[in-house]
């Protein structure tokens, strides 16, 4: 939106539309995204990747060479 408005002459309703789009741009990145980071929580990580992959048999006792 801002790219299209910026390519037009600065007169008439393009000025108003540019101001609204600029306000939304900064509100989105400075207010909405930090709030979502506080509200949303990721799922807990599994205890070990070997449980889902190996069916719970555990890990090898010797490291691979």
C-alpha positions, 0 to 999 in steps of 0.5 A: 500500500505504501509503495503504491501511495508513494508512487502517486503525486502527493495531493488529494486523498493519497496523503490521507491514505498514506498517513493511515497506512503509515500509522498501521505499519508502525502500530503493527510492528511496534505494538501488535507483534510484541503483544502477540509475543507475550500472549502466545506460548509455544508448545513444550519441547519433547524430553528427547528426540529419541522417544518419538523417532525410536519409539521410546527405546532410548539412545545408543550407549556408544557414540558413532565414529 
